[in-house]
């Protein structure tokens, strides 16, 4: 199912590209025979994602979308970064333009709590792509009490390499939200309909 994707929005294509490029390594490690030409299918998905990149460097939901969406753009770049790290060809210019778009989104001032959550995802993706923003991470850390738990987790992940002391403090906070049972651990948080 992962190898047969519909021609659809950027989010659907990215959701299928991430496991597809990782599946090749997993199949190799465990001797699993994959369907015919998984690399070709991954390259086709990457091409379709890149068609949704707008002139500003961000990504729209569809190839003919007129505007870019920050969350989707971060998600598309995350998927493209994973694909590149797994040996798929992703044009450097597309990643560079995407990083510039995400940095411009971080520079926008928005009081909305949802935007702060988007920004923590953007910070995490920038870090994964090798372009962290320690200054904005520090500002997000100052606002951590207003972030939902999932955003604090993203911020901790982003800060792990560049600001380990702050990341450790976030992890202590995250642990206080864990509810451990004999069969697993969960985090429960009521975010209402805002997210």
N, C-alpha and C positions, 0 to 999 in steps of 0.2 A: 504493500500500500504506500510505503514511503517513496517508492520509485515512480509511481504513477500519479502525478499531480495534475490537477485541472489548471487550465489557464485562468488565473484568477488574480486576486489582489496581491500586492507586495507582501502583506502580512502572511498570507497563506503560503506563498512561495518560499518566504524566509523560514517559516515553520517546518517546511519540508526539506530545505537545503541543509539546515544545521544537522539534523540526524543523518541525512544522506551522506554527507562528507565524512561524518564520524563513523558511519556504518561500514565504510570500506576498510578502515583500520580494524574495527572489531571483527569483521568477517575474516580478515587475514589472520588475526591473532588466534581465532578459534576454528579456523579451517572451514568456515561456512561458505558455500557456493552462492554467489549473488546472481540475480537475473542479468541478462545480457547488457553490457555497457553501462554500469552505474555512473562511471565518470562522465560519460557523454550526457546522461540525464542531469547530473549535477551542473555541468557546464551550461546546459540549456536553462536550468532554473536560475543560475547566476545571471545569464544574459537577460532573462525576463525581469529580474529584480533591477538590473542596471537600466533597463528601459523606463523604469519609474522614477529615475533620478531627475530632479528638476534643475533648472538653470542655476538656482541658488545653492545647489549641492545637496539639498535635502531630498526626501523621497515622498511621493504621493502614494495613495492607496492603489491607484490604477495608472497605467502608462499615460493616460490622457488627463490625469488630475492636474488642476491648475495651481494648486498650492501644496506646500510641503507640510508634513506633520512631524513635530519634534520627537514624540515617542516612537512613531513608526520609523523615522529616520535613524534613530539610535538602534532600533531592533534590526533594521536592514543592514546597517554597518556592522553590528555584532555578528550577524550571519555571514556577511561577506568576509569579515576578519577571520572567522573560524575556517571558512572555505579556503582562504589564502594560506592560512597556517597549515592546512592539510594538503597543500600542494596544488590547489586549483588556481587557475589564472584569474586574478582580479586586478583590473588596471589600477596602478598606483594613483593616477589622477582622480579616479572616482572616489577612492578612499580619502585622499587629501581634500577634495572638494566637500565631501561629507563631514570631515573633521572641522573644516572652516565653518560650515553651516551650524554644527552643534555648538561650537564656541560662540558664534553669534547669538544663538538661542540662550546660552548661559548669561550673556551680557544684558539681555532684556530684563527689565525690572517688572516683576509681577508679584502682587501680594497673595495670590491664590495659593492655598495649601497644595492643591493638585499640581500646580506648576513646580513647587518645591520637590514633589515626588518625581516628576518628569526629569527635573534637573539632576536628582541623584542617580537616575538610570543613565542619563547622558554622561555624568561624571564617571560612572563605572565603565561604560563602553569606551570612553576616551582613554581610560587607564588600560583597559584590555588591548586597545589598539596601539598602545605605546605612546600616548600623548596626554598624560595626566595633567590636571589643573589643580595643583596644591592650594592655590589662593582661593579658588571657589570652593574647594573641599573644606577649607577652614571656615568659610562663611556658612556653608551648609551644616558643619559640625556645631556651630554656634546656635543654629536653629533646630537642632536635633529633637528637642522636646515637642516641636510641632509636626514632626514627621511621623507617618505611620510606621509600624514595625518593619514592613517589607522594605521601605525606603531607608531605614536605619541599617538594615542588612546590606543593601546595595552600597550605601556609603561606607560601611565597614570594609566591604570587599574592595572598594575603590581606594581606600586609605591604607590598606594592609601593607603595601610596599613603601609608600612615600611618607606616611605618618602613623607608624605602628603603635605609638602610645595612645593616640586618639582612637584608632581602630580597636585596640584592646578594651578601651572604656566602652565603646559601642557594643562590643561582644558581651561584656558583663551585663549591660542593660538588656540585650537580646535574650540572654540566658534567663533573665527574670520573667520573661514572657513565655518560656517553654513549659509545656505541661507534659511531663513524662509519664508513660504508662508501661506496663510490661511488654506491650507490643509495638511501641513506637513513641514518638514525640510530636507534638503539634503546637502551633502558635495560633491562638484565637484572638481576634481583634474585631470589634464592631466598627466598621468604617462608614456605615450608612450608605447612601446612594451616591455620594460624591465621587467614588472611584468606580 
